[in-house]
């Protein structure tokens, strides 16, 4: 049941962030992300691991977003406080980090599959945000942007899932001792 609730809650965060940003407002995504993070950490049985994944996803997201914006591949609506890393988008990355343990366990030992799903799912999410709600602005020719997003997400998801796999057994061993 927690898996389903996590999935639904994360999707609500995504919609709040993207729809809000498309309307020029960062606060809906920040509020939804904050509530999601608080809820996930409150119910987590692996809080220390999830906090690490949260922080790592935030760092990876900020680095990738900055690279993509500075390369001129993408722009964001509601680009506050930084055009390269809007707060609503960082809230999405942080929230995403807290989905790695409950939703992506099947990818923890399958980095190639994680890379493939990241390469497809990441750009699809940005495309939907751009086309459906205008929260993301692609250049006139979006193919280079979609390729860069694909490469970034093909790296990000396996990093997060592989580290979750490494950290989870260590936590289990410590709690058994």
C-alpha positions in Angstrom: 0.0 0.0 0.0 2.9 2.4 0.8 4.3 1.8 -2.7 1.0 2.9 -4.3 0.7 5.9 -2.0 4.3 6.9 -2.7 3.7 6.7 -6.5 0.4 8.7 -6.3 1.9 11.3 -4.0 5.0 11.8 -6.2 2.8 12.2 -9.2 0.8 14.9 -7.3 4.1 16.7 -6.5 5.1 16.5 -10.2 1.7 18.0 -11.3 1.7 20.7 -8.6 5.3 21.7 -9.6 4.8 21.7 -13.3 1.3 23.3 -13.4 2.4 25.9 -10.9 5.6 26.7 -12.8 3.6 26.9 -16.1 1.6 29.6 -14.4 4.7 31.4 -13.2 4.5 30.2 -9.6 7.2 28.2 -7.9 5.3 27.8 -4.6 2.9 24.9 -5.5 5.9 22.6 -6.3 7.8 23.7 -3.3 4.9 23.2 -1.0 4.0 19.8 -2.5 7.6 18.7 -2.5 8.0 19.7 1.1 4.9 17.8 2.2 6.1 14.7 0.2 9.6 14.8 1.7 8.2 15.2 5.3 5.7 12.4 4.8 8.3 10.0 3.2 10.8 10.6 5.9 8.2 10.3 8.7 7.1 6.8 7.4 10.5 5.5 6.2 12.1 2.5 7.8 15.3 3.4 6.1 15.4 7.1 6.9 19.2 7.5 6.9 19.5 5.9 3.4 16.6 7.9 2.1 18.1 11.1 3.4 21.3 10.3 1.5 19.4 9.5 -1.7 17.4 12.8 -1.2 20.6 14.8 -0.9 22.3 13.0 -3.8 19.3 13.4 -6.1 19.2 17.1 -5.2 23.0 17.5 -6.1 22.7 15.5 -9.3 19.6 17.4 -10.3 21.2 20.8 -9.6 24.3 19.9 -11.6 22.4 18.5 -14.6 19.9 21.4 -14.7 22.7 23.9 -14.5 24.6 22.2 -17.4 21.5 22.0 -19.6 20.5 25.7 -19.0 24.0 27.0 -19.4 24.4 25.0 -22.7 21.2 26.8 -23.9 19.4 23.5 -24.2 16.5 24.3 -21.9 14.8 27.2 -20.0 12.3 27.1 -17.2 9.2 29.1 -16.4 9.1 30.4 -12.8 12.9 30.3 -12.8 13.3 31.5 -9.2 15.7 31.9 -7.5 18.1 30.7 -10.2 17.4 30.3 -13.9 19.6 27.2 -13.9 18.0 25.5 -11.0 14.5 26.8 -10.2 13.3 25.9 -6.7 10.3 24.0 -8.0 12.5 21.8 -10.1 14.8 21.1 -7.2 11.8 20.1 -5.1 11.0 17.6 -7.8 14.6 16.2 -7.8 14.6 16.0 -4.0 11.2 14.2 -4.0 12.4 11.9 -6.7 15.3 10.8 -4.5 12.8 9.6 -2.0 11.1 7.3 -4.5 14.3 5.2 -5.2 13.8 2.8 -2.3 10.0 2.3 -2.3 9.4 2.5 -6.1 12.6 1.4 -7.9 13.7 -1.6 -5.9 13.5 -3.8 -9.1 16.2 -1.5 -10.6 18.6 -1.7 -7.7 20.4 -4.7 -9.3 19.7 -3.8 -12.9 21.8 -0.7 -13.8 21.3 -1.3 -17.6 17.6 -1.3 -17.2 17.7 1.7 -14.9 19.8 3.5 -17.6 17.3 2.6 -20.3 14.3 3.7 -18.2 16.0 6.9 -17.2 16.9 7.6 -20.8 13.3 7.3 -21.8 11.4 8.4 -18.8 13.4 11.5 -18.0 13.0 13.3 -21.3 9.4 12.2 -21.5 8.7 14.0 -18.3 10.3 17.2 -19.5 8.5 16.9 -22.8 5.1 16.6 -21.0 6.0 19.6 -18.8 6.9 21.6 -21.9 4.0 20.6 -24.1 1.2 20.3 -21.5 2.0 23.1 -19.1 4.8 25.3 -20.6 6.8 24.9 -17.4 9.8 23.9 -19.6 10.9 25.7 -22.7 12.8 23.9 -25.4 14.8 25.6 -28.1 13.3 25.7 -31.6 14.9 22.3 -32.4 14.3 20.1 -29.3 16.3 17.0 -30.5 19.6 18.1 -28.9 17.8 18.9 -25.7 16.0 15.6 -25.6 19.3 13.7 -26.3 21.1 15.6 -23.5 18.2 14.9 -21.1 18.3 11.3 -22.1 22.1 11.0 -21.4 21.7 12.8 -18.0 18.9 10.6 -16.9 20.5 7.5 -18.2 23.4 8.3 -15.8 21.3 9.7 -12.8 18.9 6.8 -12.3 21.5 4.0 -12.2 23.7 6.0 -9.9 20.8 6.4 -7.4 19.5 2.8 -7.7 23.0 1.3 -7.4 23.9 3.3 -4.4 20.5 2.4 -2.8 21.4 -1.3 -3.4 24.8 -0.8 -1.7 23.5 1.2 1.2 20.5 -1.0 1.9 22.4 -4.3 2.8 24.8 -2.3 5.0 21.8 -0.9 6.9 20.3 -4.3 7.3 23.6 -5.8 8.6 23.9 -2.9 11.1 20.4 -3.3 12.4 20.9 -7.1 12.8 24.0 -6.7 14.9 
